[in-house]
Structures are given as C-alpha cells and as structure tokens.
Amino acid sequence: MNLKILYIIPAFDEGGAEVHVLNLIRELSGRNHNITLVSSGGRLESQLPEQVKIINLPVHRKNLFTGVYCAFKLNALNKIYHWDLIHVHSRVPAWIGWLLSRLSGVRFIVTAHSLYSLNAGLIPFRHAAGVICVSESVKNHLQKYLPAENICVICNGIIKSGLTHNYSGNVTRFLFTGRLTRLKALDVALKALSELKNYDWTLDILGDGPQRGELESLSQGLGLNERVTFHGAQDKSQVAKFMSESSCLLFPSLHEGMGLVVLEAVSCGLRVIASDIEALHELSGDRLVKAGDIEAWRCAIKNFLDTGESSTFDAGKIISVQEMADLTEGFYFTV
C-alpha cells in the first residue's frame, strides 16, 4: 500500500535532522510513496527527487499566530492532496502537526532527534499517534512527554559513500563537520588545539551556522589561522571526500540525539575523538572525552597525536538508510 505522506521540518538547509529527512524521503519516494515536504526552505531541496512536492511556509517560527496560519493553510491544501499521514520533525512542526491533525483528522507522528529541553514545548508529542526516537537516550530523556503507546527507537541510517579512509600523510589532518552552533562546542576543540602548536596538524571545518563569525574570530585570536580552514557548508560527496582524506574526526558536542557524522566516520574507517555523551554509549563507545572540558580535550588530542589512540565504536551497530526506511515504513503501518 502506497501512502501520501506530509513531512514538516523547520528548515531544509543543513544538519543531522535535515539529512535524516532527506535520506528518508529519497528512499521512500523510490518505493512509490507520494511525498510532500513543508519547510521554510533550504539548499537541500535541490537534492530531493523530482516527484516530491515542496511547499515553503514559515514553519520554523516560534510564533503562535504563524503556527496557526501554517496549520490552516495546510488543512486547505489537504483538500487537494488528501494526505494519509503527517510526519513532523522538531518541536514547532509538532505544534503545527497536532493542530493540523485536529483540523483534518489525519494522524500525525513525531521523530525526536535531540535531547530537547523538558518543558511545555513538548506537549504535542504526547498527543501524537506515535513517536520515533533516534536513540534510546532520546527516548529515556523524553519519557514523560511521550504517548502511552507506539513509541519506537529507529537510529539514523547512513549511505555508504564508497570511499574509505586512506590518508597517510605526515601532517595530522583533523576534521570537524556540523552546524556551527554552541551545542557543537567547536570552541572547545579550538582552544584545546591552540595548546598543541608544537605538533604538525591542520583542522578542516565543514559547515555553517550562527556562530561561524565568532568561531573565525576565536581561531584568529588563538593564532590558528594558518592551520584552521573554514570551508562552509559542503554537499555529502565533499564531506565523504574530506573524511577519506583526513586523520581523525573531532566531535566535541555538548549533547546529541545520536550524531550522524560519527556514524558516517566510523563506517568509512575514519578515527574519531568524541564527547562522552549518552547516545554514543549505544555504539559501545569507549575512550570518550568529557564534554566541554578543554583540558580533557587537549589531553585526548595530544594522546592521538602521540599514539594514534582515539575513541572506539562498534561499526556493526550502524544501520543503512535502507534499513532505517524499512523500520520507519513498518512503523507507519502500525500507528
């Protein structure tokens, strides 16, 4: 049975949740599901299959009147598209999806991608027909705000790039990839690296975001301009190429629902130094580094430079995009 599915996500520019939705839509549209994506827009729209309908609305704004407008607008469009399911990602879309569901009678489900603040903003989760969490840690964190039934954990799936880690140069090439926000704690890694200038290393930074200017200024102030390069947002093929040609991925996040970039790095054989966050324990993570602790990060990076030791993970626990889509599709037919 083919479904008509409405996906709602705040923006479609970059980030783990956006890549998750992009991969899921690509896979499910290839299975002849009829898909509509609603977001405030973004560069990833160009990577969607041609048959996917795209609607741009201000579903990113944390504003009551805007949310109500979006719900009523989508309810009017439902009379044309006749959606079978509303699948929302993040909190503002959850409010819109809840109201739209009440107006249209179409069931809605939520995917929880992160350890959201536990407050009234999560109330719609409780009223969803089902909730998908991207890790057990997300599920445990949100337990009080989840519905009584139809809760499942479906981890982020990855696409095998076909490239494998093969860098063997004399200079250690560190890599960071992700949205440049305080949550990602790139400043911690920069400060730790600034104390290791007696080693030969470089750092490539892939991604953009609200903290970019501040981080570029920090890098300059720490005297790292000749070693650190901000490349901006890159497409997946370029990210994969950087991973294949780097020595180690730095993942200093303060907290994450899972961490798609870690899954991709481990899958291609790139070594990783990662924060000690609960979600990574689900990959049997070992030698993790205290999040936000500059001295702990300095020691971990120094140890890598001296010995090559990094955090370790069980690659066998990483699933493919196809497996993720299989599990998600199965969930659609159970709620």
C-alpha positions in Angstrom: 0.0 0.0 0.0 1.4 3.4 -1.0 0.9 6.3 1.3 0.5 10.0 0.8 2.9 11.5 3.5 3.3 15.1 4.6 6.7 15.8 6.2 7.2 19.0 8.1 10.6 20.3 9.3 11.6 23.8 10.3 14.3 24.4 7.6 16.0 22.3 4.9 19.5 23.7 4.8 21.9 21.6 6.8 22.1 19.5 10.0 21.6 15.9 11.1 17.8 16.1 11.2 17.6 17.6 7.7 19.9 14.9 6.3 17.9 12.2 8.1 14.7 13.6 6.4 16.4 13.9 3.0 17.6 10.3 3.1 14.2 9.0 4.3 12.3 10.9 1.6 14.6 9.7 -1.1 14.3 6.1 -0.1 10.5 6.1 0.5 9.7 8.1 -2.7 11.6 5.4 -4.5 9.1 2.9 -3.1 6.3 4.9 -4.7 5.0 6.7 -1.7 3.6 10.1 -2.6 5.5 12.7 -0.5 5.1 16.4 0.2 7.8 18.3 2.2 7.0 21.5 4.0 9.8 23.7 5.4 10.9 27.3 5.4 13.3 26.3 2.6 16.9 25.5 2.2 19.6 24.3 -0.2 18.8 20.6 0.4 15.6 21.0 -1.5 17.6 20.7 -4.7 18.6 17.2 -3.7 15.0 15.9 -3.5 13.6 13.6 -6.1 11.6 15.5 -8.8 8.3 13.8 -7.8 8.4 15.2 -4.3 6.1 18.2 -3.8 7.8 21.2 -2.0 5.8 23.8 0.0 7.6 26.7 1.7 5.9 28.1 4.8 7.3 29.7 7.9 7.1 26.5 10.0 10.4 27.5 11.7 9.0 30.5 13.6 8.2 30.1 17.3 5.1 32.2 17.0 1.5 31.2 17.9 -0.2 33.1 15.1 2.3 31.9 12.4 1.8 28.3 13.6 -2.0 28.6 13.4 -1.7 30.2 10.0 0.5 27.3 8.8 -1.9 24.7 10.2 -4.9 26.2 8.5 -3.0 26.7 5.2 -2.0 23.1 5.2 -5.5 22.0 6.1 -6.8 23.8 3.0 -4.1 22.0 0.9 -5.1 18.7 2.4 -8.4 19.0 0.5 -6.2 18.8 -2.7 -3.5 16.3 -1.6 -5.5 14.1 0.8 -2.6 13.1 3.0 -2.7 9.7 4.9 0.0 10.7 7.4 1.7 13.7 8.8 5.3 13.2 9.9 6.8 16.1 11.8 10.4 16.7 12.9 11.2 19.1 15.8 9.1 21.0 18.2 7.5 23.9 16.3 6.3 21.5 13.5 4.9 19.2 16.2 2.6 22.0 17.3 1.6 22.7 13.7 1.1 18.9 13.0 -1.0 18.5 16.1 -3.4 21.3 15.2 -3.4 20.2 11.5 -4.3 16.7 12.7 -7.2 18.0 14.7 -8.5 20.1 11.8 -8.1 17.4 9.1 -8.5 14.1 11.0 -5.1 12.9 9.6 -2.9 11.1 12.1 0.4 12.6 12.9 3.7 11.2 14.2 6.8 12.8 15.5 10.5 12.0 15.1 12.5 13.2 18.1 16.1 14.0 17.0 17.6 15.6 20.1 17.6 15.9 23.9 15.1 18.7 23.9 14.5 20.9 27.0 11.8 19.3 29.1 9.1 21.9 29.1 5.6 22.7 27.7 7.0 22.9 24.2 6.9 19.1 24.1 3.2 18.8 24.8 2.2 17.8 21.2 4.5 14.7 21.4 2.1 13.3 24.0 -0.8 13.6 21.6 0.9 12.1 18.5 -0.3 8.7 17.1 3.3 7.6 17.6 6.8 8.9 18.3 10.1 7.7 16.8 13.3 8.5 18.8 16.7 8.4 17.1 18.3 6.7 20.1 17.5 5.1 23.4 18.9 8.1 25.2 16.4 10.4 23.5 13.6 8.0 24.4 14.7 7.9 28.0 15.1 11.7 28.2 11.7 12.4 26.8 9.8 9.6 28.5 7.4 11.8 30.5 6.3 13.6 27.3 5.8 10.6 25.1 2.4 8.9 24.3 1.3 5.8 26.2 2.0 3.5 23.2 3.5 3.4 19.7 7.0 4.6 20.8 10.0 3.1 19.0 13.7 3.7 18.5 15.0 3.9 14.9 18.6 5.1 14.7 19.9 7.3 11.9 20.8 5.3 8.9 23.8 6.1 6.7 24.6 6.0 3.0 27.8 4.2 2.2 29.9 6.7 0.3 32.1 4.0 -1.4 35.1 6.0 -0.1 37.3 4.6 2.6 39.8 6.3 4.9 43.2 6.2 3.2 45.2 9.2 4.4 48.8 8.5 5.3 50.5 12.0 5.2 53.0 13.4 7.6 50.7 16.2 8.9 47.8 15.1 11.0 44.6 16.3 9.4 41.7 16.8 11.9 38.2 17.3 10.6 35.1 18.9 12.1 31.8 18.8 10.3 28.5 20.1 11.6 26.3 23.2 12.1 28.3 25.9 13.8 26.2 26.4 17.0 27.2 26.4 20.7 25.8 22.9 21.1 28.6 21.6 18.8 31.3 23.1 21.1 33.8 23.6 18.3 35.3 26.4 20.5 36.4 23.7 23.0 38.3 21.8 20.3 39.9 25.1 19.0 41.1 26.1 22.5 42.5 22.6 23.1 44.3 22.6 19.8 45.8 26.0 20.5 47.9 24.4 23.2 49.3 21.9 20.9 51.1 24.1 18.4 54.3 22.2 18.7 52.7 19.3 16.7 52.1 19.3 13.0 48.4 19.3 12.4 45.6 21.1 10.5 41.9 21.4 11.0 39.3 21.5 8.2 35.9 22.8 9.4 32.9 21.9 7.2 29.6 23.6 8.0 27.9 26.9 8.6 25.7 28.4 11.2 25.1 31.4 13.6 28.4 31.0 15.5 30.7 31.0 12.4 31.9 34.6 12.7 32.6 34.2 16.4 34.5 31.0 15.8 36.5 32.5 13.0 37.5 35.4 15.3 38.4 32.9 18.1 40.6 30.9 15.7 42.4 34.1 14.7 42.8 35.2 18.3 44.3 31.9 19.2 46.8 32.2 16.3 45.4 29.3 14.3 44.7 31.0 11.0 47.4 29.1 9.2 46.2 25.7 10.5 42.4 26.0 10.6 40.3 26.4 7.5 36.6 27.2 7.5 35.2 25.7 4.2 31.5 26.5 4.8 28.6 24.0 4.1 29.5 21.2 1.8 27.5 18.6 -0.1 27.6 14.9 1.0 30.1 13.9 -1.7 32.6 16.6 -0.5 32.1 15.6 3.2 32.8 12.0 2.2 35.9 13.0 0.3 37.2 15.0 3.3 36.5 12.0 5.6 38.5 9.7 3.3 41.5 12.2 3.3 41.6 13.1 7.0 43.3 11.6 10.0 40.6 12.0 12.7 37.2 13.5 13.1 36.7 15.7 16.2 33.2 15.5 17.7 33.1 17.8 20.7 29.3 18.2 21.0 27.8 19.0 24.4 24.9 16.7 23.8 23.3 15.0 20.7 20.4 12.7 19.9 22.9 10.4 18.2 25.4 12.1 15.9 25.1 11.2 12.3 28.6 12.4 11.4 30.1 9.9 13.9 28.2 7.1 12.2 29.5 8.2 8.8 33.1 8.5 10.0 33.1 5.1 11.8 31.5 3.5 8.7 34.3 4.7 6.4 37.1 3.8 8.8 38.0 7.3 9.9 39.1 7.5 13.5 37.1 9.7 15.9 37.7 11.6 19.1 34.2 12.1 20.6 32.5 13.6 23.6 31.2 11.4 26.3 27.5 11.7 25.6 24.9 9.1 26.4 23.8 8.3 22.9 27.3 7.2 21.8 27.3 4.6 24.6 24.8 2.8 22.4 27.5 2.3 19.8 29.7 0.7 22.6 31.7 4.0 22.6 35.0 3.8 24.5 37.7 6.3 25.3 35.2 9.2 25.1 36.1 12.7 26.3 34.3 14.8 28.9 32.1 17.2 27.0 33.0 20.9 27.4 36.3 20.2 29.2 39.1 21.9 27.4 41.9 20.2 29.3 40.3 16.8 28.8 40.2 17.5 25.1 43.7 18.8 25.0 44.9 15.5 26.6 42.8 13.3 24.3 44.1 15.1 21.1 47.7 15.1 22.4 47.3 11.3 23.0 46.1 10.8 19.5 49.0 12.8 18.1 51.5 10.8 20.2 50.0 7.3 19.9 47.1 7.3 17.3 44.6 6.2 20.0 41.1 7.5 19.6 37.5 6.8 20.7 36.3 3.4 19.6 32.9 2.3 18.4 31.1 -0.9 17.2 30.5 -0.3 13.5 28.2 -3.4 13.4 25.6 -1.3 15.3 25.3 1.2 12.5 22.3 0.7 10.1 21.9 1.8 6.5 19.4 4.3 5.1 17.5 1.3 3.6 17.2 -0.4 7.0 16.1 2.9 8.6 13.4 3.3 5.9 12.3 -0.3 6.3 11.7 0.3 10.0 10.1 3.7 9.5 7.8 2.4 6.8 6.8 -0.5 9.1 6.0 2.0 11.9 3.7 4.0 9.5 1.5 0.9 9.1 1.3 0.2 12.8 0.2 3.6 14.2 
